[in-house]
Amino acid sequence: MIIYLEHQALTVPDGLTVAAALAFSGDERTRRSCSGAPRAPFCGMGICQECRMTIDGRRQLACQTLCREGMHVERSL
């Protein structure tokens, strides 16, 4: 399946969450903290909120969102 990460096509296996797709891509960064430090998924179950990303135009948790064909994912860097 193909998703678009920062406007670049990324082929990922079916059944992955967006957070897993980031790990698959080799760059797990999802956003930057208020101090500018890069952040990545931490808890993997939606508690820590570290994986917030813009997914198809909406702020969502990458660890709780399954990849869908053609979805657009953007980091908040």
Sequence and secondary structure as in RCSB ss.txt:
>XXXX:A:sequence
MIIYLEHQALTVPDGLTVAAALAFSGDERTRRSCSGAPRAPFCGMGICQECRMTIDGRRQLACQTLCREGMHVER
SL
>XXXX:A:secstr
 EEEETTEEEE  TT BHHHHHHHHT    EE TTS EE   SSSSSS TTEEEETTEEEEGGG B  TT EEE 
B 
